[in-house]
Amino acid sequence: MLNVDLHCHSNVSDGVLPPAAVAEHARKAGVNVWALTDHDEVGGVATARAAAQLHGMQFVPGVEISITWANETVHIVGLQIDENNSALLKGLEDTRSGRDNRGREIGRQLEMVGIPGAYEGALNYVDNPSLMSRTHFARFLVEQGICASVPEVFRKYLSPGKPGFVEHRWASLQDAVGWILGAGGIAVIAHPGRYKFTPMQEGVLFDEFKALGGTAIEVVTGSHTPDQYPKYANLANSYGFLASRGTDFHAPGEARVDFHLLPPLPANVTPVWHDWF
């Protein structure tokens, strides 16, 4: 049985390891088919492809695009993309453009609750301010001993309603799916169980996504709890979606589930990779 991981991150976005090191880590954990899906950035894809080939893995070029839908941030993964597609590259550049300003505002808000220097601290974890994310702030707060773990930082400071959360308008769902399809790729809703939507809102999201040409949702992911695997398997079948699988790996010891611990897809779904090989 193939061990397929179609969602993970390198230090090109908010991961810790360089793309080649992520490839090595995945292969040592038994991954056969691997995608790098950095946030709003494809700069690591060429290096990742070469490393995957070196380690004997099938490689899937990917990206994870941030969108705003119903006033919430949602992530759309693109798989099997042409990472050199000009419209995709322009869309990703536009999407990244607001990250530095948001980071500065997060820093100001954290300073107001007694945590000075957070913006500068977060910069130590990212090479390019246009790629700054909440995860970089979380790592700084852990380093400072303010919280014990990255998830704790998100719960206390960086989620909606908390003192370090700053709303940002990302791309639209139509934009993201259009860029992915235009680059020859497959659009996937990342970790749908993570969003705080009502069942009705989730249904509207799925309907709109499908109408725009989206074809898959993540079913087994490190961002889902085990009880959500069968739930989203059933929803995938109800909507006619293919099923994807990925750890959402960011760093060793930081992910809820590392590569070797992620369970397989439920038997009742059609994998997104069913006709790739």
C-alpha positions as a Markdown table, in Angstrom:
| # | Residue | x | y | z |
|---|---|---|---|---|
| 1 | Met | 0.0 | 0.0 | 0.0 |
| 2 | Leu | 1.3 | 3.4 | -0.9 |
| 3 | Asn | 2.1 | 5.8 | 1.9 |
| 4 | Val | 0.9 | 9.1 | 0.3 |
| 5 | Asp | 1.4 | 12.5 | 2.0 |
| 6 | Leu | 0.0 | 15.5 | 0.1 |
| 7 | His | 0.2 | 18.3 | 2.6 |
| 8 | Cys | 3.4 | 19.5 | 4.3 |
| 9 | His | 5.5 | 22.6 | 4.7 |
| 10 | Ser | 9.1 | 23.7 | 4.5 |
| 11 | Asn | 11.0 | 26.8 | 5.7 |
| 12 | Val | 10.0 | 28.4 | 2.4 |
| 13 | Ser | 6.8 | 29.2 | 4.2 |
| 14 | Asp | 6.2 | 28.4 | 7.9 |
| 15 | Gly | 7.9 | 25.1 | 8.2 |
| 16 | Val | 11.3 | 24.7 | 10.0 |
| 17 | Leu | 13.2 | 22.3 | 7.7 |
| 18 | Pro | 14.4 | 23.2 | 4.1 |
| 19 | Pro | 12.6 | 21.3 | 1.3 |
| 20 | Ala | 15.3 | 18.7 | 0.9 |
| 21 | Ala | 15.3 | 17.9 | 4.6 |
| 22 | Val | 11.5 | 17.6 | 4.6 |
| 23 | Ala | 11.9 | 15.1 | 1.7 |
| 24 | Glu | 14.5 | 13.1 | 3.7 |
| 25 | His | 12.3 | 13.1 | 6.8 |
| 26 | Ala | 9.3 | 11.9 | 4.9 |
| 27 | Arg | 11.2 | 9.1 | 3.1 |
| 28 | Lys | 12.7 | 7.8 | 6.4 |
| 29 | Ala | 9.2 | 7.6 | 7.7 |
| 30 | Gly | 8.1 | 5.4 | 4.8 |
| 31 | Val | 6.4 | 8.0 | 2.5 |
| 32 | Asn | 6.3 | 6.8 | -1.1 |
| 33 | Val | 4.4 | 9.7 | -2.7 |
| 34 | Trp | 5.0 | 13.2 | -1.4 |
| 35 | Ala | 3.8 | 16.8 | -2.1 |
| 36 | Leu | 5.3 | 20.0 | -0.8 |
| 37 | Thr | 2.5 | 22.5 | -0.3 |
| 38 | Asp | 4.0 | 25.7 | 1.2 |
| 39 | His | 1.7 | 28.6 | 2.0 |
| 40 | Asp | 1.1 | 30.9 | -0.9 |
| 41 | Glu | 4.6 | 30.1 | -2.3 |
| 42 | Val | 6.1 | 27.6 | -4.8 |
| 43 | Gly | 9.7 | 28.6 | -4.4 |
| 44 | Gly | 10.7 | 25.3 | -2.8 |
| 45 | Val | 9.1 | 23.0 | -5.4 |
| 46 | Ala | 12.1 | 22.6 | -7.7 |
| 47 | Thr | 14.4 | 21.7 | -4.8 |
| 48 | Ala | 11.7 | 19.4 | -3.3 |
| 49 | Arg | 11.3 | 17.6 | -6.6 |
| 50 | Ala | 15.0 | 16.9 | -6.9 |
| 51 | Ala | 15.2 | 15.7 | -3.3 |
| 52 | Ala | 12.2 | 13.4 | -3.8 |
| 53 | Gln | 13.8 | 11.9 | -6.9 |
| 54 | Leu | 17.0 | 11.4 | -5.0 |
| 55 | His | 15.1 | 9.5 | -2.3 |
| 56 | Gly | 13.0 | 7.4 | -4.7 |
| 57 | Met | 9.7 | 9.1 | -4.0 |
| 58 | Gln | 7.0 | 10.1 | -6.4 |
| 59 | Phe | 6.7 | 13.9 | -6.2 |
| 60 | Val | 3.6 | 16.0 | -6.5 |
| 61 | Pro | 4.1 | 19.7 | -7.0 |
| 62 | Gly | 1.8 | 21.7 | -4.7 |
| 63 | Val | 0.8 | 24.8 | -2.9 |
| 64 | Glu | -1.6 | 25.9 | -0.1 |
| 65 | Ile | -3.5 | 29.1 | -0.9 |
| 66 | Ser | -5.0 | 31.3 | 1.8 |
| 67 | Ile | -8.5 | 32.6 | 1.0 |
| 68 | Thr | -11.2 | 34.5 | 2.8 |
| 69 | Trp | -14.6 | 32.9 | 2.8 |
| 70 | Ala | -17.6 | 33.9 | 5.0 |
| 71 | Asn | -15.2 | 36.1 | 6.9 |
| 72 | Glu | -13.0 | 33.2 | 7.8 |
| 73 | Thr | -9.6 | 32.1 | 6.6 |
| 74 | Val | -9.8 | 28.8 | 4.6 |
| 75 | His | -6.9 | 27.0 | 2.9 |
| 76 | Ile | -7.1 | 25.5 | -0.6 |
| 77 | Val | -4.4 | 23.0 | -1.6 |
| 78 | Gly | -3.4 | 22.8 | -5.2 |
| 79 | Leu | -1.9 | 19.5 | -6.4 |
| 80 | Gln | -0.1 | 18.5 | -9.6 |
| 81 | Ile | 0.3 | 22.2 | -10.5 |
| 82 | Asp | 2.7 | 23.7 | -13.0 |
| 83 | Glu | 4.6 | 25.8 | -10.5 |
| 84 | Asn | 5.9 | 28.1 | -13.3 |
| 85 | Asn | 2.4 | 29.1 | -14.5 |
| 86 | Ser | 2.4 | 32.9 | -14.7 |
| 87 | Ala | -1.1 | 33.5 | -13.5 |
| 88 | Leu | -0.6 | 31.3 | -10.5 |
| 89 | Leu | 2.7 | 33.1 | -9.6 |
| 90 | Lys | 1.1 | 36.5 | -9.9 |
| 91 | Gly | -1.9 | 35.4 | -7.7 |
| 92 | Leu | 0.4 | 34.0 | -5.1 |
| 93 | Glu | 2.5 | 37.2 | -5.1 |
| 94 | Asp | -0.6 | 39.3 | -4.6 |
| 95 | Thr | -1.7 | 37.0 | -1.8 |
| 96 | Arg | 1.6 | 37.3 | 0.1 |
| 97 | Ser | 1.7 | 41.1 | -0.2 |
| 98 | Gly | -0.3 | 41.7 | 3.0 |
| 99 | Arg | 1.6 | 39.4 | 5.3 |
| 100 | Asp | 4.2 | 41.8 | 6.6 |
| 101 | Asn | 1.6 | 44.5 | 7.5 |
| 102 | Arg | -0.4 | 41.9 | 9.3 |
| 103 | Gly | 2.7 | 40.7 | 11.1 |
| 104 | Arg | 3.5 | 44.2 | 12.3 |
| 105 | Glu | -0.1 | 44.6 | 13.6 |
| 106 | Ile | 0.1 | 41.3 | 15.4 |
| 107 | Gly | 3.4 | 42.5 | 17.0 |
| 108 | Arg | 1.6 | 45.7 | 18.2 |
| 109 | Gln | -1.3 | 43.9 | 19.6 |
| 110 | Leu | 0.9 | 41.4 | 21.5 |
| 111 | Glu | 2.9 | 44.4 | 22.9 |
| 112 | Met | -0.3 | 45.8 | 24.3 |
| 113 | Val | -0.8 | 42.7 | 26.4 |
| 114 | Gly | 2.8 | 42.7 | 27.7 |
| 115 | Ile | 4.7 | 40.8 | 25.1 |
| 116 | Pro | 7.2 | 43.3 | 23.5 |
| 117 | Gly | 9.4 | 42.5 | 20.5 |
| 118 | Ala | 7.2 | 39.8 | 19.0 |
| 119 | Tyr | 7.4 | 41.1 | 15.4 |
| 120 | Glu | 11.2 | 41.2 | 15.6 |
| 121 | Gly | 11.3 | 37.8 | 17.3 |
| 122 | Ala | 9.1 | 36.3 | 14.6 |
| 123 | Leu | 11.4 | 37.7 | 12.0 |
| 124 | Asn | 14.1 | 35.3 | 13.3 |
| 125 | Tyr | 12.0 | 32.4 | 12.1 |
| 126 | Val | 11.4 | 33.6 | 8.5 |
| 127 | Asp | 13.7 | 34.8 | 5.8 |
| 128 | Asn | 11.2 | 37.0 | 4.0 |
| 129 | Pro | 8.6 | 39.2 | 5.8 |
| 130 | Ser | 6.2 | 38.6 | 3.0 |
| 131 | Leu | 5.9 | 35.0 | 4.1 |
| 132 | Met | 5.4 | 35.8 | 7.8 |
| 133 | Ser | 2.6 | 33.8 | 9.4 |
| 134 | Arg | 1.1 | 33.3 | 12.9 |
| 135 | Thr | 3.3 | 30.2 | 13.3 |
| 136 | His | 6.4 | 32.3 | 13.3 |
| 137 | Phe | 5.0 | 34.3 | 16.2 |
| 138 | Ala | 4.0 | 31.1 | 18.0 |
| 139 | Arg | 7.5 | 29.8 | 17.8 |
| 140 | Phe | 8.9 | 33.0 | 19.3 |
| 141 | Leu | 6.4 | 32.9 | 22.2 |
| 142 | Val | 7.4 | 29.3 | 22.9 |
| 143 | Glu | 11.1 | 30.3 | 22.7 |
| 144 | Gln | 10.4 | 33.1 | 25.3 |
| 145 | Gly | 8.7 | 30.6 | 27.6 |
| 146 | Ile | 5.4 | 32.4 | 27.4 |
| 147 | Cys | 3.7 | 29.2 | 26.3 |
| 148 | Ala | 4.8 | 25.6 | 26.3 |
| 149 | Ser | 3.8 | 24.7 | 22.7 |
| 150 | Val | 2.7 | 26.2 | 19.4 |
| 151 | Pro | -0.9 | 25.0 | 19.8 |
| 152 | Glu | -1.1 | 26.7 | 23.2 |
| 153 | Val | 0.1 | 30.0 | 21.7 |
| 154 | Phe | -2.7 | 29.7 | 19.0 |
| 155 | Arg | -5.3 | 29.0 | 21.7 |
| 156 | Lys | -4.3 | 31.9 | 24.0 |
| 157 | Tyr | -3.1 | 34.6 | 21.6 |
| 158 | Leu | -3.5 | 34.0 | 17.8 |
| 159 | Ser | -7.0 | 32.7 | 17.2 |
| 160 | Pro | -10.2 | 34.8 | 16.6 |
| 161 | Gly | -11.1 | 36.8 | 19.6 |
| 162 | Lys | -7.7 | 36.5 | 21.2 |
| 163 | Pro | -5.3 | 39.5 | 21.7 |
| 164 | Gly | -2.9 | 38.7 | 18.9 |
| 165 | Phe | -5.3 | 37.8 | 16.2 |
| 166 | Val | -5.5 | 40.1 | 13.2 |
| 167 | Glu | -8.0 | 39.7 | 10.5 |
| 168 | His | -6.7 | 39.7 | 6.9 |
| 169 | Arg | -8.5 | 39.6 | 3.6 |
| 170 | Trp | -6.9 | 36.9 | 1.4 |
| 171 | Ala | -7.8 | 35.8 | -2.1 |
| 172 | Ser | -11.3 | 34.6 | -2.9 |
| 173 | Leu | -12.3 | 31.0 | -3.3 |
| 174 | Gln | -12.9 | 31.7 | -7.0 |
| 175 | Asp | -9.5 | 33.2 | -7.4 |
| 176 | Ala | -7.7 | 30.3 | -5.7 |
| 177 | Val | -9.5 | 27.5 | -7.6 |
| 178 | Gly | -9.1 | 29.4 | -10.8 |
| 179 | Trp | -5.3 | 29.8 | -10.3 |
| 180 | Ile | -5.0 | 26.1 | -9.5 |
| 181 | Leu | -7.0 | 24.9 | -12.4 |
| 182 | Gly | -5.3 | 27.3 | -14.7 |
| 183 | Ala | -2.0 | 25.8 | -13.7 |
| 184 | Gly | -3.2 | 22.3 | -14.6 |
| 185 | Gly | -3.8 | 21.3 | -11.0 |
| 186 | Ile | -6.4 | 19.8 | -8.7 |
| 187 | Ala | -8.1 | 21.9 | -6.0 |
| 188 | Val | -8.5 | 20.4 | -2.6 |
| 189 | Ile | -10.1 | 21.9 | 0.5 |
| 190 | Ala | -7.5 | 21.6 | 3.3 |
| 191 | His | -8.5 | 20.2 | 6.7 |
| 192 | Pro | -12.3 | 21.1 | 6.4 |
| 193 | Gly | -12.9 | 20.0 | 10.0 |
| 194 | Arg | -10.7 | 22.8 | 11.4 |
| 195 | Tyr | -13.0 | 25.6 | 10.3 |
| 196 | Lys | -15.7 | 26.9 | 12.7 |
| 197 | Phe | -18.5 | 26.6 | 10.2 |
| 198 | Thr | -22.0 | 25.4 | 10.9 |
| 199 | Pro | -23.1 | 22.4 | 8.9 |
| 200 | Met | -25.1 | 24.7 | 6.7 |
| 201 | Gln | -22.1 | 27.0 | 6.1 |
| 202 | Glu | -19.9 | 24.0 | 5.4 |
| 203 | Gly | -22.4 | 22.7 | 2.9 |
| 204 | Val | -22.5 | 26.0 | 1.1 |
| 205 | Leu | -18.7 | 26.1 | 0.9 |
| 206 | Phe | -18.6 | 22.5 | -0.5 |
| 207 | Asp | -21.3 | 23.4 | -3.1 |
| 208 | Glu | -19.5 | 26.6 | -4.2 |
| 209 | Phe | -16.2 | 24.8 | -4.3 |
| 210 | Lys | -17.6 | 22.0 | -6.5 |
| 211 | Ala | -19.3 | 24.5 | -8.8 |
| 212 | Leu | -16.0 | 26.3 | -9.3 |
| 213 | Gly | -14.3 | 23.1 | -10.3 |
| 214 | Gly | -12.9 | 21.8 | -7.0 |
| 215 | Thr | -12.7 | 18.1 | -6.9 |
| 216 | Ala | -11.3 | 16.9 | -3.5 |
| 217 | Ile | -11.3 | 17.5 | 0.3 |
| 218 | Glu | -8.7 | 16.3 | 2.9 |
| 219 | Val | -10.2 | 13.5 | 4.9 |
| 220 | Val | -7.2 | 12.2 | 6.9 |
| 221 | Thr | -5.0 | 15.0 | 8.0 |
| 222 | Gly | -2.9 | 15.9 | 11.0 |
| 223 | Ser | -5.3 | 18.8 | 11.6 |
| 224 | His | -8.3 | 16.4 | 12.0 |
| 225 | Thr | -9.2 | 14.3 | 15.0 |
| 226 | Pro | -9.6 | 10.6 | 14.5 |
| 227 | Asp | -13.4 | 10.9 | 14.8 |
| 228 | Gln | -13.4 | 13.3 | 11.9 |
| 229 | Tyr | -11.9 | 10.8 | 9.5 |
| 230 | Pro | -15.1 | 8.9 | 8.9 |
| 231 | Lys | -17.2 | 12.0 | 9.0 |
| 232 | Tyr | -15.3 | 13.6 | 6.2 |
| 233 | Ala | -15.0 | 10.4 | 4.3 |
| 234 | Asn | -18.8 | 10.2 | 4.3 |
| 235 | Leu | -19.1 | 13.9 | 3.3 |
| 236 | Ala | -16.6 | 13.4 | 0.4 |
| 237 | Asn | -18.8 | 10.6 | -0.9 |
| 238 | Ser | -22.0 | 12.7 | -0.4 |
| 239 | Tyr | -20.6 | 15.5 | -2.5 |
| 240 | Gly | -18.8 | 13.4 | -5.0 |
| 241 | Phe | -15.3 | 14.5 | -3.9 |
| 242 | Leu | -12.1 | 12.6 | -4.1 |
| 243 | Ala | -10.3 | 12.2 | -0.8 |
| 244 | Ser | -6.8 | 13.5 | 0.1 |
| 245 | Arg | -4.4 | 12.7 | 2.9 |
| 246 | Gly | -1.6 | 14.6 | 4.5 |
| 247 | Thr | 0.1 | 15.3 | 7.8 |
| 248 | Asp | 0.2 | 19.1 | 7.5 |
| 249 | Phe | 3.7 | 18.7 | 8.7 |
| 250 | His | 5.6 | 21.8 | 9.8 |
| 251 | Ala | 8.4 | 20.6 | 12.0 |
| 252 | Pro | 9.6 | 17.4 | 13.9 |
| 253 | Gly | 7.8 | 17.3 | 17.3 |
| 254 | Glu | 5.5 | 20.2 | 16.4 |
| 255 | Ala | 2.9 | 18.3 | 14.3 |
| 256 | Arg | 0.0 | 16.5 | 15.9 |
| 257 | Val | 0.8 | 13.5 | 13.7 |
| 258 | Asp | 4.2 | 12.8 | 12.1 |
| 259 | Phe | 4.6 | 11.1 | 8.7 |
| 260 | His | 4.9 | 7.6 | 10.1 |
| 261 | Leu | 1.8 | 7.9 | 12.4 |
| 262 | Leu | -0.9 | 9.1 | 10.0 |
| 263 | Pro | -3.5 | 6.4 | 9.3 |
| 264 | Pro | -4.6 | 5.4 | 5.8 |
| 265 | Leu | -7.7 | 6.8 | 4.1 |
| 266 | Pro | -10.9 | 5.0 | 5.0 |
| 267 | Ala | -11.7 | 2.2 | 2.5 |
| 268 | Asn | -14.9 | 3.7 | 1.3 |
| 269 | Val | -13.4 | 6.8 | -0.4 |
| 270 | Thr | -11.7 | 7.3 | -3.8 |
| 271 | Pro | -8.2 | 8.7 | -3.2 |
| 272 | Val | -7.3 | 11.9 | -5.1 |
| 273 | Trp | -4.3 | 10.0 | -6.5 |
| 274 | His | -6.4 | 7.0 | -7.8 |
| 275 | Asp | -5.5 | 7.6 | -11.5 |
| 276 | Trp | -2.0 | 9.2 | -11.1 |
| 277 | Phe | 0.2 | 6.1 | -11.4 |
